[in-house]
């Protein structure tokens, strides 16, 4: 998914604080429209001023359940990415993914679509005609210096559910509850959907070197001693080897658990690019505009997507040098 903000802020992430058993930090979402007046809206909980990364997870958009008959669903034309992976995970609906390395895939519930942008890729995302409701999360992962210039590629994985203590888990990245996902990660990470029936709870062993966040999709949960409401993201720093999750509501609860070792690198994120400096970001923006929008070199860094319409032009850069966001 593209960041469609017309004035996207630059976000610079520094090295993490010293690990410890700090209290849970509750991160509130902000509403962001994807497109025009009938746009589908998303709730963005990462990045924000209080927290820009959880491990290498650097972007969390949470959307739906969206009535496609009212909003028109998801229609995101071709747009570029650099220096990151996109992880698409749906609870309901279906989205068609096309990219410039020739991938054509459907994003469906229970399947992970993982796109590695590396040195540069472009892609489009459009909900399919038979989709009546759209509901899910779009996640970005910052690539480390060692691999951020790799060749772009795409993976699709069907994620089998596992049952632990009456709780259902879909582990789509990393390892959790004795299960290891097949998807490729360039830094130590974990990502999982966890469904808790009413009255249920689960204790999970986790890596002590990982930071963790829990995004509540439905219901209310108790996470590491704190109550996390629907649409909130609860964050804890590294230093815990176990996490307790409990459904405290009357109905079922669904959460997305994200974790990873602190990246330990400074990143600059602006629009759909993740780089390391002002100069990289401005160069990539200029290249996208010249090669794709002006059609000067369709076979350049970002390639072409087999799409029926025009690609998204990049927003205007600020008139001053990009600076860290405090």
Rosetta blueprint (number, residue, H / E / L):
1 X L
2 X L
3 X L
4 X L
5 X L
6 X L
7 X L
8 X L
9 X L
10 X L
11 X E
12 X E
13 X E
14 X L
15 X L
16 X L
17 X L
18 X L
19 X L
20 X L
21 X L
22 X L
23 X L
24 X L
25 X E
26 X E
27 X E
28 X L
29 X L
30 X E
31 X E
32 X E
33 X E
34 X E
35 X L
36 X L
37 X L
38 X L
39 X L
40 X E
41 X E
42 X E
43 X E
44 X E
45 X E
46 X E
47 X L
48 X E
49 X L
50 X L
51 X E
52 X L
53 X L
54 X E
55 X L
56 X L
57 X E
58 X E
59 X E
60 X E
61 X E
62 X E
63 X E
64 X E
65 X E
66 X E
67 X E
68 X H
69 X H
70 X H
71 X H
72 X L
73 X L
74 X L
75 X E
76 X E
77 X E
78 X E
79 X E
80 X E
81 X E
82 X E
83 X L
84 X E
85 X E
86 X E
87 X E
88 X E
89 X E
90 X E
91 X E
92 X E
93 X L
94 X E
95 X E
96 X E
97 X E
98 X E
99 X E
100 X L
101 X L
102 X L
103 X L
104 X E
105 X E
106 X E
107 X E
108 X E
109 X L
110 X L
111 X E
112 X E
113 X E
114 X E
115 X E
116 X E
117 X L
118 X L
119 X L
120 X L
121 X E
122 X E
123 X E
124 X E
125 X E
126 X E
127 X E
128 X L
129 X L
130 X L
131 X L
132 X L
133 X E
134 X E
135 X E
136 X E
137 X E
138 X E
139 X E
140 X E
141 X E
142 X E
143 X L
144 X L
145 X L
146 X L
147 X L
148 X L
149 X L
150 X L
151 X L
152 X L
153 X E
154 X E
155 X E
156 X E
157 X E
158 X E
159 X L
160 X L
161 X L
162 X E
163 X E
164 X E
165 X L
166 X L
167 X E
168 X E
169 X E
170 X E
171 X E
172 X E
173 X E
174 X L
175 X E
176 X E
177 X L
178 X L
179 X E
180 X E
181 X L
182 X L
183 X L
184 X L
185 X L
186 X L
187 X L
188 X L
189 X E
190 X E
191 X E
192 X E
193 X E
194 X E
195 X E
196 X E
197 X L
198 X L
199 X L
200 X L
201 X E
202 X E
203 X E
204 X E
205 X E
206 X L
207 X L
208 X L
209 X L
210 X E
211 X E
212 X E
213 X E
214 X E
215 X E
216 X E
217 X E
218 X E
219 X L
220 X L
221 X E
222 X E
223 X E
224 X L
225 X L
226 X E
227 X E
228 X E
229 X L
230 X L
231 X L
232 X L
233 X E
234 X E
235 X E
236 X E
237 X L
238 X L
239 X L
240 X L
241 X L
242 X E
243 X E
244 X E
245 X E
246 X E
247 X E
248 X L
249 X L
250 X L
251 X L
252 X L
253 X E
254 X E
255 X E
256 X E
257 X E
258 X E
259 X E
260 X E
261 X E
262 X L
263 X L
264 X L
265 X L
266 X L
267 X E
268 X E
269 X E
270 X E
271 X L
272 X L
273 X E
274 X E
275 X E
276 X L
277 X L
278 X H
279 X H
280 X H
281 X H
282 X H
283 X H
284 X H
285 X H
286 X H
287 X H
288 X H
289 X H
290 X H
291 X H
292 X H
293 X H
294 X L
295 X L
296 X L
297 X L
298 X L
299 X L
300 X L
301 X L
302 X L
303 X L
304 X L
305 X L
306 X L
307 X L
308 X L
309 X L
310 X L
311 X L
312 X L
313 X L
314 X L
315 X L
316 X L
317 X L
318 X L
319 X L
320 X L
321 X L
322 X L
323 X L
324 X L
325 X L
326 X L
